[in-house]
Structures are given as C-alpha cells and as structure tokens.
Amino acid sequence: MADAVTPSDTSSTTGHLLASLDPLLRQWLPRQRWFAGKGRPVTGFTPVAATELLPPDGRLGLYHLLLRVHQPSAPGAAPHPGDCYQLVIGVREALPPRLAPALIGHVTEGPLAGRTVYEALYDPRPAEVLLEALRTRARIGGLRFERDPRQEIREGLVARLMTGEQSNSSIVYGDTFILKLLRRVVPGVNPDLEIPLALAREGCARVPAPTAWLHAELGDLGELGKLDERSYVLAVLQPFVSGAADGWELALGELAKGEDFAAEARALGRATAEVHTALARALPTVTLGHAQLRPMVDGMTERLTAAVQAVPALRPYEPGLRSAFEALAALADEGRTWTAQRVHGDLHLGQCLRSPTGQWSLIDFEGEPARPLAERRMPQPPARDIAGMLRSFDYAAHSASPPAPDWAHACRSAYCSGYAEITGRDPRTDPVLLRAFETDKAIYEVVYEARHRPDWLPVPLSAIRRLATSDPTRPARETRP
C-alpha cells in the first residue's frame, strides 16, 4: 500500500488527480443511488483527502477519496458548504466485462491519462485490500483501520458487493463479515459505530458487535486512533448474519400468503425493548420537561408547516395533525416529564434481521442521514423508535393489494405487548407521546413519497387521515389503523 496524498501536500498530485477526474465525476455521481443532491447540478469539488491505497503503475490502482461536492442551493435555502462523500476509485487499463456496471469513465489527461476509472467496490480485489487493511490495523495517511483485538479476521475471504442499498454501500466477505461503507460523511462520532460498541460492552446480543472500523484523522487531530468530534467515521465491519431474512421482505411475504405476523411482531417488540434497556444502561439518560420538550414540539410543528406547503394534499388534515403536537405540549405545560435516552433513531422493519434460528437483530444505527449528526446523537424518548416500527407495520399492510388494516392492527398490538414483557411499560399507556411521534413520522413519509414515489403517496395518507382524527387521550390499543 502507498502513502497518502492530501490537499496540504506541497506537490500538486492531488490537484492534478482531481482535475482529471472532475468531468467524469460530475456525470457519474448524480446517477448513484446514495447521492443525496439529485436534481441539482454538480458545480465543483473540494478535496478533503486523497489516499493512494495501490499505486496505479501495475494492473490495478486504487484511490480513497473524501470529496466535498458543491451544488447550487435550493431556492430560498441558505448557502451550503457542500456534502462530503467517500469514494473508492479503481484504476485499470481496461475494464473486464464483469465490471462494466462499475464504469466511471476514461481519463484523458493528468496522471491517469489513458486509464479507465471505476467504482472499486464492485471489484473483489480492491474490496479485499480494505479487509486486509482492517485485519492488520493499517495506518495509511490519515486513514486509521482499527480492529477489536478479541475478534479474528481470517485471510482469503471472498468479497461481493451487496445491491439494493440507498444511502450507503455494503460488502459481504465470505458470509462471515459485512462492511458498511458510509457514503455521505461528516466529522464526529457516528452512532452507527458508537451505539453498537456501547451495546457490545453491555453484552447485548441483539446487535452485531463491531469487529473493525475505518476512520479518518485529517490534519492535527490529536491522539491517534481516538474517535472524537473531529474524526470521520467511514466504515464499520460486523459479523454477517448468514441466511437472515430482512424484516420488511419477511412481512410482505407473510402478507402475500395471508399469514399472521403477530408472533414475529411480538418477538420484535421484545428485541427492541432489550436494545433500549441496554442503551439506557450504557449511555446517559436525561429527563425531558417543558424546557426540553418545547423545542422538540416546535420542530414537529415546523416540519408540518413545511410539509403542507410542499404537499397540498395535507392541507385538509393540518388542524388535526397539529393537535397531536399541541396535546403533547399541553402535557409538558402541566408538569409532565419523560425520560430520554439514546435510541435507534430510524427504526423500521427494514432495519431488522431474523436469523434462521428465529433470533431478531437490529442493524443500521446511523439514524436519518439527512438530519444533523448532533441531532441524531441526542437522547430521545424510546417512543420515537416504537412509533417508527408501528408506522412500518402500517406501511406494509397498506402497500398490499388489497390493504390489510386488521393485519397491521394485530402486529402493532403484539409489538407493544412484546415490548412491555421486557420493560414492564406498555407504550400504549402514553398515547399522546406515541401519537405525536407517529404523526411526525407519517408527515415525513408523505413528503418523501410525494418527491420520490408519487404512486406510494396513498400509503402514508391513509395514516394521516387516521392520525388527524384520532383522540390523543384515548389509548392507542383502542384505535385501529
């Protein structure tokens, strides 16, 4: 492996490299599923770091890039410095047919002139370079490949890129490990590493313990190997649950067959409760009173106002939806308090895996990537995760043809009962809090579907109608979806 080249180098290697890649990346980046800036042209790049992992003087070259991507701000929005993306770029004389989908383009000038560059994660050899660096705890420029010394990483594991992800990329190594490579990165302690590490210390088996991870330390960032607010978490390697079923696909399959899913929903409730209980032990909890809850309610109300402007179909339901947030604020005004802790932050069926033995695991603790990192790391009432899962059951049921509201009701009820079996607290006994979080989630779903999948808009709108007319003082177990 070669040394790094960074923007601070006296040489112009990085500048020449990026200048030659610039026109190719401007065309290629917006086509990637994980690129968040779709619909706005790419106007330029600022290098954060460029690291040469394999020199391009042989059959294969390999570069690790952190690039800040510049785009015009949305109308009315404040100027934005640009998102930082992680790229792993392969270099070959020519691509074999099997790598055709990975093509970025052919370089015509600069140090790589005459070569072909491509998305290296499609290629097993570059993927194996990353695993070997993790196994040996390599230090390459500002890149720090770390590993839990108690866990072994065998050599020779065959790599394959997983397809179907939207916001990140994952590589499976021999059905033994899975490496999640974050695409849009920000400096700070990423919860996708922080929370699984904390749960591993607590012995919580519901979340795969990190085996290794990659982070970047750029410039004078203090103690080497220390994760802090200035380092970039770039990738996490965890055990791969071989033969596991994705919760969303499993639920849709049972729905299609007309099968009951309540037993699985109850088991999921228990799994969620075990994770929440372990997190409350591992990381600090806080009490939310009026002063702490008011900004949360204000945020929910502001998101509703923006959503109504973006999706006119919400306008008839705005007063009823707003009442969900007002009811929560009223409880806080009366002196009610809630306990907040670290939670998953984006929990739904697709973030759950069931092993062949029937054991449920929770994955992907990154939170909603569009939200600021500091917000994703804030303690939240556990009801936020619970509401996300209740919405997921509802989503599955109303995406079926015909919709199956009774199936959703049974799953929602079983999930809450399973949660109560572990914690002793049924989420439905706090219906005002639960309704507020579920309403906030449904509003987000409406905006997302209106922008990206208009044909799916009726699914969250069915929940909007229910939530806008439900009585916030009535226990949720009596309110059918």
Backbone torsions as a table, in degrees:
resi	resn	phi	psi	omega
1	MET	NA	145.1	-176.4
2	ALA	-95.2	169.5	177.9
3	ASP	-76.6	169.7	-178.0
4	ALA	-86.4	154.6	166.0
5	VAL	-121.6	132.3	-176.7
6	THR	-127.7	166.0	-179.1
7	PRO	-60.4	-19.2	-178.9
8	SER	-84.0	-5.8	-179.3
9	ASP	-63.2	147.9	175.2
10	THR	-72.3	-24.6	178.7
11	SER	-74.3	164.3	-179.6
12	SER	-102.4	20.2	-175.7
13	THR	-57.0	-48.9	-177.7
14	THR	-62.5	-45.7	-179.0
15	GLY	-60.5	-43.7	179.2
16	HIS	-66.1	-39.3	179.8
17	LEU	-62.1	-49.1	-176.7
18	LEU	-70.6	-32.7	177.2
19	ALA	-62.5	-37.6	-179.6
20	SER	-74.2	-28.3	-179.9
21	LEU	-86.5	-20.7	-171.9
22	ASP	-49.0	-56.0	-176.0
23	PRO	-64.2	-31.1	179.4
24	LEU	-71.5	-43.3	-178.0
25	LEU	-68.8	-32.0	178.5
26	ARG	-61.2	-33.4	179.2
27	GLN	-84.9	-36.6	-172.2
28	TRP	-79.9	-43.6	-174.4
29	LEU	-56.5	-48.9	-176.9
30	PRO	-62.3	-15.9	180.0
31	ARG	-86.1	-7.6	-176.9
32	GLN	-82.4	140.5	-176.7
33	ARG	-61.2	-31.6	-175.8
34	TRP	-86.1	-2.3	-179.3
35	PHE	-78.6	122.6	-171.6
36	ALA	-85.8	-13.1	-173.4
37	GLY	-97.1	32.1	-178.3
38	LYS	-61.8	145.8	178.5
39	GLY	92.8	-7.5	177.6
40	ARG	-127.5	135.5	-176.5
41	PRO	-67.9	150.0	172.7
42	VAL	-84.0	123.6	-176.0
43	THR	-104.9	-10.4	178.5
44	GLY	168.3	176.0	-177.9
45	PHE	-134.1	146.0	168.5
46	THR	-120.2	123.6	-179.9
47	PRO	-72.1	130.0	170.9
48	VAL	-91.9	-42.7	174.5
49	ALA	-164.2	148.2	174.1
50	ALA	-134.7	124.8	-175.8
51	THR	-125.5	125.6	178.3
52	GLU	-86.6	110.3	-179.6
53	LEU	-88.2	-35.7	173.5
54	LEU	-136.6	128.4	-179.4
55	PRO	-66.5	141.6	-175.6
56	PRO	-82.5	28.1	-178.7
57	ASP	-95.4	-3.2	177.1
58	GLY	-109.7	-154.6	-179.8
59	ARG	-68.5	-29.0	-175.5
60	LEU	-135.4	132.8	171.5
61	GLY	-118.2	157.8	-175.4
62	LEU	-148.0	127.6	178.3
63	TYR	-124.1	140.3	170.3
64	HIS	-107.0	123.7	-176.3
65	LEU	-122.8	139.1	165.1
66	LEU	-116.1	112.7	-174.3
67	LEU	-122.7	132.9	170.6
68	ARG	-88.6	124.1	-173.9
69	VAL	-101.5	125.4	-177.7
70	HIS	-100.3	133.9	178.3
71	GLN	-142.0	156.8	175.2
72	PRO	-62.7	142.9	176.7
73	SER	-69.5	152.1	176.2
74	ALA	-64.5	151.3	-179.6
75	PRO	-53.6	129.0	178.5
76	GLY	83.2	-8.1	-178.0
77	ALA	-88.6	154.0	177.6
78	ALA	-69.6	152.6	177.5
79	PRO	-57.2	141.9	-175.6
80	HIS	-120.6	135.9	-178.1
81	PRO	-69.1	-12.3	-179.1
82	GLY	103.2	144.6	178.7
83	ASP	-80.4	146.5	176.8
84	CYS	-98.2	127.1	-178.4
85	TYR	-117.4	147.5	175.5
86	GLN	-99.5	125.4	179.6
87	LEU	-125.6	142.8	172.5
88	VAL	-120.9	108.6	-170.0
89	ILE	-106.6	124.2	174.3
90	GLY	-93.7	152.6	-179.5
91	VAL	-130.0	125.4	176.8
92	ARG	-138.8	160.8	172.9
93	GLU	-64.2	-42.4	177.3
94	ALA	-154.5	151.3	-178.9
95	LEU	-89.0	134.4	170.6
96	PRO	-69.0	156.9	-176.3
97	PRO	-54.4	-33.1	-177.2
98	ARG	-65.8	-20.0	-179.5
99	LEU	-101.9	10.9	-178.7
100	ALA	-55.7	-40.0	179.6
101	PRO	-65.5	-15.6	-176.9
102	ALA	-91.1	-2.0	-173.7
103	LEU	-59.4	129.9	168.8
104	ILE	-98.5	-46.6	175.9
105	GLY	162.1	-178.9	-178.4
106	HIS	-106.8	125.4	-175.3
107	VAL	-83.0	133.0	-176.3
108	THR	-108.5	-10.4	-179.0
109	GLU	-150.7	170.7	177.9
110	GLY	84.2	-169.7	-174.5
111	PRO	-66.3	-17.4	-179.4
112	LEU	-108.3	17.6	-177.7
113	ALA	-55.1	133.9	180.0
114	GLY	87.5	-6.9	179.2
115	ARG	-97.2	166.3	175.0
116	THR	-108.4	133.0	177.6
117	VAL	-112.1	148.8	-173.7
118	TYR	-154.5	165.3	175.9
119	GLU	-70.3	107.5	-168.5
120	ALA	-70.7	-18.9	-176.7
121	LEU	-67.8	-17.3	175.6
122	TYR	-72.5	-18.1	-170.5
123	ASP	-101.1	120.1	-177.2
124	PRO	-56.1	-36.6	-176.1
125	ARG	-62.9	-51.6	175.7
126	PRO	-60.5	-37.0	178.3
127	ALA	-62.3	-36.7	177.9
128	GLU	-69.8	-30.0	175.3
129	VAL	-61.2	-42.2	178.6
130	LEU	-62.9	-43.6	-179.2
131	LEU	-65.5	-40.4	179.6
132	GLU	-64.6	-37.2	177.4
133	ALA	-64.4	-38.1	176.5
134	LEU	-67.6	-41.3	-178.1
135	ARG	-62.3	-37.8	-175.8
136	THR	-96.6	3.2	-179.8
137	ARG	54.4	53.3	-175.6
138	ALA	-69.5	154.0	171.8
139	ARG	-124.2	112.8	-176.7
140	ILE	-130.4	105.5	-175.2
141	GLY	58.9	-127.2	178.3
142	GLY	-88.1	0.6	-179.1
143	LEU	-85.1	132.5	179.2
144	ARG	-120.4	110.1	178.2
145	PHE	-94.1	110.2	-174.7
146	GLU	-108.4	155.8	179.8
147	ARG	-147.6	144.4	171.3
148	ASP	-71.9	114.6	-175.3
149	PRO	-64.8	-14.3	179.7
150	ARG	-81.9	-12.9	-178.8
151	GLN	-109.8	137.3	-177.8
152	GLU	-94.7	141.8	172.2
153	ILE	-118.4	111.9	-178.5
154	ARG	-75.2	151.3	174.7
155	GLU	-80.2	159.6	171.7
156	GLY	81.0	12.9	178.6
157	LEU	-75.4	128.9	-178.0
158	VAL	-77.2	134.4	-175.8
159	ALA	-99.7	145.3	171.6
160	ARG	-146.3	138.5	179.6
161	LEU	-81.1	132.1	174.7
162	MET	-80.9	145.0	177.6
163	THR	-108.2	162.2	173.9
164	GLY	100.5	-10.7	179.2
165	GLU	-76.6	159.7	-177.6
166	GLN	-113.1	-46.8	-171.9
167	SER	-103.3	-10.3	-179.7
168	ASN	-144.8	-175.5	177.4
169	SER	-131.7	145.3	-178.4
170	SER	-132.9	141.9	177.2
171	ILE	-120.1	132.7	175.6
172	VAL	-101.5	134.2	179.8
173	TYR	-112.8	102.9	173.9
174	GLY	56.1	29.5	-176.6
175	ASP	58.0	22.8	180.0
176	THR	-111.5	-43.0	-179.0
177	PHE	-132.0	158.6	171.2
178	ILE	-130.6	128.5	179.0
179	LEU	-104.7	117.2	175.9
180	LYS	-96.7	116.9	-179.4
181	LEU	-102.6	115.4	-178.5
182	LEU	-73.2	136.8	-176.9
183	ARG	-94.1	-55.4	178.0
184	ARG	-94.6	115.3	-170.9
185	VAL	-120.9	151.3	177.0
186	VAL	-136.2	153.6	177.3
187	PRO	-68.4	145.2	179.5
188	GLY	129.8	172.7	-178.4
189	VAL	-81.3	111.2	-177.0
190	ASN	-78.1	130.3	-179.3
191	PRO	-63.3	-18.3	179.4
192	ASP	-69.1	-17.9	171.9
193	LEU	-106.0	-43.3	-176.3
194	GLU	-57.8	-48.4	-174.3
195	ILE	-71.8	-47.2	176.4
196	PRO	-59.5	-34.9	176.3
197	LEU	-64.4	-42.7	179.0
198	ALA	-64.6	-40.9	179.6
199	LEU	-68.3	-34.6	177.0
200	ALA	-63.0	-39.6	177.9
201	ARG	-63.5	-28.9	179.0
202	GLU	-86.0	-4.6	-179.6
203	GLY	74.3	24.5	179.8
204	CYS	-79.8	114.6	-175.2
205	ALA	-84.1	-1.7	-177.4
206	ARG	-78.4	-10.2	-179.4
207	VAL	-130.5	124.4	178.9
208	PRO	-57.2	130.3	-178.2
209	ALA	-75.0	135.5	178.2
210	PRO	-59.1	132.5	175.7
211	THR	-90.7	-38.4	-178.9
212	ALA	-158.2	166.4	179.4
213	TRP	-157.7	159.8	-179.7
214	LEU	-121.0	131.5	172.0
215	HIS	-140.9	162.6	-177.4
216	ALA	-114.9	136.6	173.3
217	GLU	-118.4	113.0	-171.2
218	LEU	-113.5	123.6	-178.6
219	GLY	77.2	-153.1	-177.8
220	ASP	-86.4	86.6	-174.9
221	LEU	-107.1	16.3	173.3
222	GLY	85.9	-146.4	-171.0
223	GLU	-61.5	128.2	179.0
224	LEU	-64.9	140.2	175.9
225	GLY	82.6	-1.8	-177.1
226	LYS	-93.5	125.6	175.5
227	LEU	-80.7	121.0	178.1
228	ASP	-144.8	-169.3	-173.5
229	GLU	-70.8	-7.5	-176.6
230	ARG	-107.6	-10.5	179.9
231	SER	-90.3	156.7	178.2
232	TYR	-104.9	118.8	170.4
233	VAL	-79.5	125.8	-171.4
234	LEU	-113.1	-30.8	-176.7
235	ALA	-160.7	152.5	178.5
236	VAL	-134.0	130.0	176.3
237	LEU	-104.0	127.3	-179.5
238	GLN	-134.4	161.5	174.1
239	PRO	-58.8	140.4	178.3
240	PHE	-91.3	127.0	179.4
241	VAL	-84.0	91.8	-175.0
242	SER	-65.0	134.3	178.6
243	GLY	76.4	9.0	-177.6
244	ALA	-72.5	149.7	178.3
245	ALA	-104.1	132.2	174.8
246	ASP	-67.7	132.8	-175.4
247	GLY	-59.6	-38.4	-179.7
248	TRP	-66.8	-48.5	-179.8
249	GLU	-64.8	-37.5	178.8
250	LEU	-63.6	-44.6	179.6
251	ALA	-63.8	-43.6	179.3
252	LEU	-63.9	-37.1	178.1
253	GLY	-63.3	-43.2	178.6
254	GLU	-66.8	-38.1	176.6
255	LEU	-60.8	-45.4	-178.3
256	ALA	-61.5	-31.9	179.3
257	LYS	-88.4	-2.6	-178.3
258	GLY	73.7	22.6	-176.8
259	GLU	-91.3	149.9	177.1
260	ASP	-73.1	143.8	-179.3
261	PHE	-120.8	9.1	-172.3
262	ALA	-64.2	-38.5	-179.4
263	ALA	-64.0	-40.5	177.4
264	GLU	-67.7	-38.7	178.9
265	ALA	-63.2	-39.6	177.6
266	ARG	-63.8	-42.7	178.5
267	ALA	-63.7	-36.5	176.8
268	LEU	-65.6	-38.1	176.4
269	GLY	-61.3	-41.4	177.9
270	ARG	-65.1	-43.1	179.8
271	ALA	-61.9	-43.8	178.4
272	THR	-60.6	-43.3	-179.2
273	ALA	-64.5	-38.3	178.5
274	GLU	-64.0	-40.1	178.2
275	VAL	-66.5	-45.3	178.9
276	HIS	-61.0	-42.1	-179.5
277	THR	-63.7	-42.6	178.8
278	ALA	-66.5	-39.1	179.0
279	LEU	-65.7	-36.5	178.4
280	ALA	-65.6	-28.8	175.6
281	ARG	-78.8	-36.4	-170.2
282	ALA	-82.4	-32.7	-173.2
283	LEU	-129.6	157.3	-173.4
284	PRO	-61.7	147.6	172.0
285	THR	-113.0	157.9	179.4
286	VAL	-136.1	162.2	176.0
287	THR	-102.3	130.3	179.0
288	LEU	-100.9	115.5	171.5
289	GLY	-109.8	-159.8	-176.9
290	HIS	-58.6	-45.9	-175.3
291	ALA	-64.5	-34.7	-178.9
292	GLN	-83.2	-32.7	-175.7
293	LEU	-79.2	-29.8	-176.0
294	ARG	-57.5	-46.4	177.2
295	PRO	-62.0	-33.5	178.6
296	MET	-65.9	-44.3	178.8
297	VAL	-66.4	-40.3	178.2
298	ASP	-60.3	-39.2	177.9
299	GLY	-63.3	-42.2	177.1
300	MET	-60.8	-43.0	-178.6
301	THR	-66.6	-40.5	178.6
302	GLU	-64.8	-38.7	178.0
303	ARG	-65.7	-36.2	176.8
304	LEU	-63.8	-46.0	-179.4
305	THR	-59.6	-45.1	179.3
306	ALA	-65.7	-37.5	-178.6
307	ALA	-66.7	-39.2	179.5
308	VAL	-63.6	-37.4	177.8
309	GLN	-68.1	-35.3	-177.5
310	ALA	-80.7	-33.2	-176.4
311	VAL	-127.9	94.6	-176.8
312	PRO	-57.8	-23.3	179.5
313	ALA	-61.3	-17.5	178.9
314	LEU	-80.4	-18.2	-169.8
315	ARG	-55.7	-43.7	-179.4
316	PRO	-62.8	-22.2	-175.4
317	TYR	-98.8	-2.0	-173.2
318	GLU	-57.3	-47.1	-179.2
319	PRO	-59.8	-42.0	-179.7
320	GLY	-67.0	-38.7	178.2
321	LEU	-67.8	-40.4	179.2
322	ARG	-62.4	-32.6	-179.1
323	SER	-63.5	-27.9	177.7
324	ALA	-63.1	-39.8	-179.8
325	PHE	-77.1	-36.9	178.2
326	GLU	-64.8	-36.9	178.9
327	ALA	-63.9	-37.9	178.6
328	LEU	-68.5	-42.2	177.9
329	ALA	-62.4	-37.1	-179.9
330	ALA	-64.3	-39.8	177.1
331	LEU	-62.0	-41.8	178.4
332	ALA	-64.8	-38.0	178.0
333	ASP	-62.5	-30.5	-179.9
334	GLU	-80.2	-2.2	177.8
335	GLY	102.2	5.2	179.0
336	ARG	-68.8	142.4	176.7
337	THR	-126.5	160.0	178.4
338	TRP	-135.6	153.0	174.0
339	THR	-91.6	133.5	177.0
340	ALA	-117.8	148.6	-177.7
341	GLN	-151.2	176.4	172.7
342	ARG	-70.6	137.5	-178.8
343	VAL	-132.1	-178.2	177.7
344	HIS	-66.0	-50.9	175.1
345	GLY	98.0	-19.1	178.8
346	ASP	-152.5	50.7	-172.1
347	LEU	-81.2	129.9	173.3
348	HIS	-158.9	177.4	-174.6
349	LEU	-59.6	-33.5	-179.3
350	GLY	-70.5	-10.8	177.5
351	GLN	-98.9	15.7	-177.7
352	CYS	-126.4	140.9	178.8
353	LEU	-124.7	136.1	174.1
354	ARG	-109.5	121.5	-179.1
355	SER	-72.7	165.3	176.9
356	PRO	-58.4	-22.5	178.0
357	THR	-84.5	-3.2	179.6
358	GLY	95.0	1.2	-179.8
359	GLN	-78.5	130.2	177.4
360	TRP	-92.5	138.2	175.2
361	SER	-125.6	151.1	174.4
362	LEU	-106.6	138.8	-177.1
363	ILE	-132.3	173.9	171.8
364	ASP	58.6	76.3	-179.0
365	PHE	-94.2	20.5	-178.6
366	GLU	-66.0	-24.7	-171.9
367	GLY	80.0	-173.1	178.8
368	GLU	-75.0	111.6	-173.5
369	PRO	-58.1	-25.4	-177.9
370	ALA	-72.6	-18.1	-179.0
371	ARG	-84.9	149.6	178.2
372	PRO	-58.3	148.4	-177.5
373	LEU	-59.7	-41.9	-179.5
374	ALA	-59.5	-37.9	178.5
375	GLU	-68.4	-39.0	-179.5
376	ARG	-67.5	-23.0	-179.3
377	ARG	-94.5	0.2	-179.0
378	MET	-74.6	143.5	172.1
379	PRO	-60.6	141.1	-178.5
380	GLN	-134.8	154.5	170.8
381	PRO	-60.9	138.5	177.1
382	PRO	-54.7	-21.7	179.6
383	ALA	-58.3	-23.6	178.6
384	ARG	-63.1	-46.9	177.4
385	ASP	-64.1	-43.0	-177.6
386	ILE	-61.9	-44.0	178.5
387	ALA	-61.3	-38.7	178.0
388	GLY	-61.0	-41.1	179.6
389	MET	-71.2	-38.5	177.2
390	LEU	-61.8	-39.5	176.7
391	ARG	-64.4	-34.6	-178.0
392	SER	-67.1	-41.0	175.2
393	PHE	-60.8	-42.9	-179.8
394	ASP	-64.4	-39.2	-179.9
395	TYR	-62.9	-46.0	179.6
396	ALA	-60.2	-46.1	-176.5
397	ALA	-65.0	-38.1	-176.8
398	HIS	-89.4	-3.5	171.2
399	SER	-90.4	-9.6	178.1
400	ALA	-77.1	161.5	177.7
401	SER	-127.3	110.8	-1.6
402	PRO	-76.8	164.0	177.0
403	PRO	-57.7	153.2	-175.5
404	ALA	-126.9	71.2	-177.1
405	PRO	-61.7	-32.5	179.4
406	ASP	-66.9	-36.0	176.5
407	TRP	-61.7	-44.8	179.3
408	ALA	-63.1	-43.1	-179.4
409	HIS	-60.4	-43.4	179.9
410	ALA	-64.0	-40.7	179.3
411	CYS	-66.9	-44.3	-179.3
412	ARG	-61.2	-44.7	179.8
413	SER	-63.8	-44.3	-178.8
414	ALA	-65.8	-39.0	-179.8
415	TYR	-61.9	-47.6	179.9
416	CYS	-64.6	-37.5	177.9
417	SER	-64.7	-42.1	178.1
418	GLY	-62.9	-40.4	177.7
419	TYR	-60.7	-43.2	-178.4
420	ALA	-66.7	-28.8	179.5
421	GLU	-61.7	-30.2	-178.3
422	ILE	-91.4	-44.6	-173.3
423	THR	-92.8	-19.9	-173.4
424	GLY	78.8	5.5	-179.2
425	ARG	-127.6	116.5	177.5
426	ASP	-81.4	123.7	-178.6
427	PRO	-57.8	-24.7	-177.1
428	ARG	-73.1	-11.2	177.1
429	THR	-79.5	-2.3	173.4
430	ASP	-123.5	65.3	-170.5
431	PRO	-65.5	-29.9	-178.7
432	VAL	-66.9	-45.5	178.8
433	LEU	-64.2	-44.8	-177.7
434	LEU	-64.4	-41.4	179.6
435	ARG	-65.3	-38.6	-179.8
436	ALA	-62.6	-44.9	180.0
437	PHE	-69.1	-37.8	179.2
438	GLU	-68.2	-37.3	177.2
439	THR	-63.9	-44.9	179.3
440	ASP	-59.8	-41.6	179.7
441	LYS	-66.4	-43.1	-179.3
442	ALA	-64.1	-36.1	177.4
443	ILE	-64.1	-43.4	176.0
444	TYR	-58.3	-43.1	-178.5
445	GLU	-62.8	-40.0	179.8
446	VAL	-61.2	-46.2	-179.1
447	VAL	-64.1	-42.7	-179.6
448	TYR	-61.0	-48.6	-177.4
449	GLU	-66.9	-37.4	178.7
450	ALA	-61.5	-34.6	-177.8
451	ARG	-83.2	-37.5	-168.4
452	HIS	-113.8	-33.1	-176.3
453	ARG	-141.8	72.9	-175.4
454	PRO	-55.1	-30.0	180.0
455	ASP	-65.0	-21.7	-179.7
456	TRP	-89.6	-5.2	-174.9
457	LEU	-55.0	-37.7	178.9
458	PRO	-59.2	-23.7	-178.1
459	VAL	-65.0	-58.3	177.8
460	PRO	-69.5	-27.2	178.7
461	LEU	-64.0	-30.5	176.8
462	SER	-63.7	-35.8	176.2
463	ALA	-73.2	-36.5	178.0
464	ILE	-57.9	-43.5	179.9
465	ARG	-62.2	-41.4	179.8
466	ARG	-67.5	-47.1	-175.8
467	LEU	-68.9	-30.1	-178.6
468	ALA	-74.8	-18.6	-176.4
469	THR	-114.5	-1.8	-177.9
470	SER	-79.2	156.5	179.3
471	ASP	-89.0	114.7	-175.8
472	PRO	-66.3	-15.1	179.8
473	THR	-92.4	-4.0	-178.9
474	ARG	-92.3	132.3	-179.3
475	PRO	-53.8	137.6	-176.0
476	ALA	-61.2	-26.6	-177.9
477	ARG	-67.0	-16.6	179.5
478	GLU	-96.7	-2.7	-178.1
479	THR	-104.8	109.8	-177.9
480	ARG	-79.3	143.5	177.6
481	PRO	-60.0	NA	NA
